[in-house]
Amino acid sequence: MVATLGDPDRRNAIGTHGGSYSVHRALAVATGRLSAGHVPDLTDTAPSDPIGPFPQWSDPGRIVALDPWGHMVAEVFRDRLAAGLDIRPTIAVTRAHIDMPEIRAAIEAGHIRRDGAVVTPGGEVRVTKAAIEPVWHLPGIAARLGVGERALRRALHDQTAGMYPELLSREDLTVFLPPIGGTTVYLFGDPRKLGDRRTRIGCRVHDECNGSDVFGSDICTCRPYLTHGIEIAIETAQAGGLGVVVYNRKEGRSLGEVTKFLVYNARKRQRGGDRPEAYFRRTECVAGVQDMRFQELMPDVLHWLGISRIDRLASMSDMKHDALVAQGIEVGERVPIPLDKIPADARVEIEAKVSAGYYSGGMAPPARATIGRTFGE
């Protein structure tokens, strides 16, 4: 896949690398801080841990929203890079440590051990992490969403105000690099166990919530569920399995943070205050739709990891569960968020999702009365 701009005749994709960061690159070029012709030196940038290839990579219906070979560019296309073709990675894999107060509390409570492998004696957690830029195969995206490819191309063209004319003028180009945020994957345990069905998998698929995830806002359960998912991932790794946390840039159900904050104001100022029965209605009043995350595309990252079964899924969302199952990924236990992790101001969110039928599949979601008792009402 060639989406670089140096040689237009060799381009075989629409858009360019970097997702939303491509605009920042344009600013750097415009101000003279970056040469428009810069080609990255990929020496010593190879993945810290090998991932794949897995059978799912060769199934045209399994991966449509990313390039499974995106982290292996320097290896797979070595000869073409040496010949001067500017091919760039869309995935990078490295190692790191994470340190979170909730995980330290779980260590102190005895839920997680300082085993020296996954968790260091100092309480830090070892991870392998991957950053993934979106790479869309337009025919595959259209098929996955159940729309015509021409209708998809027209909507992408029109809703970006014609930013990518090739969507309409070059139907022979079927790959599109959209200007959106990507995905980060955190692996807990030995990545070499990926693709082995004997390996138990504990997983949290999490959609971005900056206010809660980073700043600890208590109007939703996002950070508590994220840290709970990390705890499950660590526990699974320490039991000999593999923990997986997928973090998608889909702020505010992909409606964006501005829309989310507008909805917050509308919910709190309505007559009678913030109420569960108006939770989704107020979102629709502002955004016109409840949710634009399109979880149908979410399983691709798990196919990239070679995962065909999740033993413990830290999620109460039917949308996520059903998207995984529809793409052939078996789901065992679905783990609800513990009641003691639900902030008081997040009761409205939980109650709204209960009344809206957000949960099913034999789960035991926290009922309104249970939530009320939990908070002393």
ChimeraX attribute file (.defattr): number of C-alpha atoms within 10 A of each C-alpha:
attribute: neighborCount
match mode: 1-to-1
recipient: residues
	/A:1	18
	/A:2	18
	/A:3	21
	/A:4	21
	/A:5	15
	/A:6	14
	/A:7	12
	/A:8	10
	/A:9	7
	/A:10	14
	/A:11	18
	/A:12	17
	/A:13	23
	/A:14	22
	/A:15	23
	/A:16	20
	/A:17	24
	/A:18	22
	/A:19	19
	/A:20	16
	/A:21	14
	/A:22	16
	/A:23	13
	/A:24	11
	/A:25	17
	/A:26	13
	/A:27	13
	/A:28	14
	/A:29	15
	/A:30	12
	/A:31	10
	/A:32	10
	/A:33	10
	/A:34	13
	/A:35	12
	/A:36	14
	/A:37	11
	/A:38	9
	/A:39	13
	/A:40	10
	/A:41	8
	/A:42	12
	/A:43	7
	/A:44	8
	/A:45	14
	/A:46	17
	/A:47	17
	/A:48	14
	/A:49	15
	/A:50	13
	/A:51	21
	/A:52	18
	/A:53	15
	/A:54	16
	/A:55	12
	/A:56	21
	/A:57	20
	/A:58	11
	/A:59	11
	/A:60	10
	/A:61	14
	/A:62	21
	/A:63	27
	/A:64	26
	/A:65	23
	/A:66	23
	/A:67	23
	/A:68	25
	/A:69	18
	/A:70	19
	/A:71	23
	/A:72	23
	/A:73	19
	/A:74	21
	/A:75	11
	/A:76	12
	/A:77	14
	/A:78	13
	/A:79	11
	/A:80	13
	/A:81	16
	/A:82	10
	/A:83	9
	/A:84	9
	/A:85	16
	/A:86	19
	/A:87	20
	/A:88	22
	/A:89	21
	/A:90	24
	/A:91	22
	/A:92	18
	/A:93	21
	/A:94	15
	/A:95	14
	/A:96	11
	/A:97	14
	/A:98	12
	/A:99	13
	/A:100	12
	/A:101	10
	/A:102	15
	/A:103	21
	/A:104	17
	/A:105	12
	/A:106	15
	/A:107	16
	/A:108	13
	/A:109	10
	/A:110	10
	/A:111	14
	/A:112	20
	/A:113	19
	/A:114	17
	/A:115	11
	/A:116	13
	/A:117	15
	/A:118	22
	/A:119	23
	/A:120	14
	/A:121	12
	/A:122	10
	/A:123	22
	/A:124	18
	/A:125	22
	/A:126	21
	/A:127	23
	/A:128	20
	/A:129	23
	/A:130	21
	/A:131	16
	/A:132	25
	/A:133	25
	/A:134	22
	/A:135	26
	/A:136	22
	/A:137	20
	/A:138	23
	/A:139	17
	/A:140	19
	/A:141	20
	/A:142	18
	/A:143	13
	/A:144	16
	/A:145	14
	/A:146	10
	/A:147	12
	/A:148	14
	/A:149	18
	/A:150	15
	/A:151	11
	/A:152	18
	/A:153	22
	/A:154	16
	/A:155	14
	/A:156	18
	/A:157	17
	/A:158	15
	/A:159	10
	/A:160	12
	/A:161	10
	/A:162	14
	/A:163	12
	/A:164	17
	/A:165	17
	/A:166	17
	/A:167	26
	/A:168	16
	/A:169	9
	/A:170	12
	/A:171	13
	/A:172	11
	/A:173	16
	/A:174	17
	/A:175	25
	/A:176	23
	/A:177	23
	/A:178	22
	/A:179	18
	/A:180	14
	/A:181	17
	/A:182	21
	/A:183	21
	/A:184	20
	/A:185	21
	/A:186	25
	/A:187	24
	/A:188	29
	/A:189	27
	/A:190	17
	/A:191	19
	/A:192	12
	/A:193	17
	/A:194	24
	/A:195	21
	/A:196	12
	/A:197	13
	/A:198	10
	/A:199	18
	/A:200	20
	/A:201	27
	/A:202	29
	/A:203	30
	/A:204	26
	/A:205	21
	/A:206	22
	/A:207	20
	/A:208	21
	/A:209	26
	/A:210	17
	/A:211	17
	/A:212	17
	/A:213	19
	/A:214	10
	/A:215	10
	/A:216	15
	/A:217	17
	/A:218	18
	/A:219	17
	/A:220	22
	/A:221	23
	/A:222	22
	/A:223	24
	/A:224	21
	/A:225	21
	/A:226	25
	/A:227	20
	/A:228	22
	/A:229	28
	/A:230	25
	/A:231	23
	/A:232	26
	/A:233	28
	/A:234	29
	/A:235	21
	/A:236	23
	/A:237	23
	/A:238	20
	/A:239	11
	/A:240	14
	/A:241	22
	/A:242	25
	/A:243	29
	/A:244	31
	/A:245	23
	/A:246	21
	/A:247	19
	/A:248	20
	/A:249	19
	/A:250	22
	/A:251	19
	/A:252	21
	/A:253	18
	/A:254	18
	/A:255	19
	/A:256	15
	/A:257	16
	/A:258	11
	/A:259	16
	/A:260	19
	/A:261	12
	/A:262	14
	/A:263	22
	/A:264	16
	/A:265	12
	/A:266	19
	/A:267	21
	/A:268	12
	/A:269	11
	/A:270	12
	/A:271	9
	/A:272	8
	/A:273	11
	/A:274	19
	/A:275	17
	/A:276	20
	/A:277	15
	/A:278	16
	/A:279	21
	/A:280	19
	/A:281	16
	/A:282	21
	/A:283	21
	/A:284	14
	/A:285	12
	/A:286	15
	/A:287	17
	/A:288	11
	/A:289	13
	/A:290	17
	/A:291	15
	/A:292	13
	/A:293	18
	/A:294	14
	/A:295	15
	/A:296	17
	/A:297	20
	/A:298	20
	/A:299	24
	/A:300	23
	/A:301	22
	/A:302	22
	/A:303	23
	/A:304	23
	/A:305	21
	/A:306	21
	/A:307	23
	/A:308	20
	/A:309	23
	/A:310	24
	/A:311	17
	/A:312	21
	/A:313	24
	/A:314	26
	/A:315	22
	/A:316	20
	/A:317	15
	/A:318	14
	/A:319	15
	/A:320	19
	/A:321	22
	/A:322	16
	/A:323	17
	/A:324	24
	/A:325	14
	/A:326	12
	/A:327	19
	/A:328	15
	/A:329	18
	/A:330	14
	/A:331	17
	/A:332	13
	/A:333	15
	/A:334	20
	/A:335	20
	/A:336	19
	/A:337	19
	/A:338	12
	/A:339	13
	/A:340	11
	/A:341	14
	/A:342	23
	/A:343	15
	/A:344	16
	/A:345	14
	/A:346	16
	/A:347	22
	/A:348	20
	/A:349	19
	/A:350	21
	/A:351	22
	/A:352	18
	/A:353	19
	/A:354	17
	/A:355	13
	/A:356	13
	/A:357	10
	/A:358	15
	/A:359	20
	/A:360	13
	/A:361	11
	/A:362	8
	/A:363	12
	/A:364	12
	/A:365	20
	/A:366	19
	/A:367	12
	/A:368	17
	/A:369	10
	/A:370	13
	/A:371	19
	/A:372	14
	/A:373	9
	/A:374	14
	/A:375	13
	/A:376	7
	/A:377	8
